[in-house]
């Protein structure tokens, strides 16, 4: 909302007062009309990519997961990093 018009004279002196009042209202009406014509940008919605079929892991990942699962059966506290190290050691031996 806009500010209220402050009168410099009492309401019983209607001549100059009324002209100022009407001019002020027209000015405010023009301002609000100007504001209404301004277009606002709307945010674009992000498009979702379709999930599609899941790709199977490559041979190395499957080998590491096999080593990890085997180590996990023996010891529940084994981390995936330990399995990676073990798989790397087995690969150097030629068991991969």
PyMOL commands that set and color helices and strands:
alter all, ss='L'
color gray80, all
select helices_A, chain A and resi 14-37+59-74+80-93
alter helices_A, ss='H'
color red, helices_A
deselect
rebuild
show_as cartoon
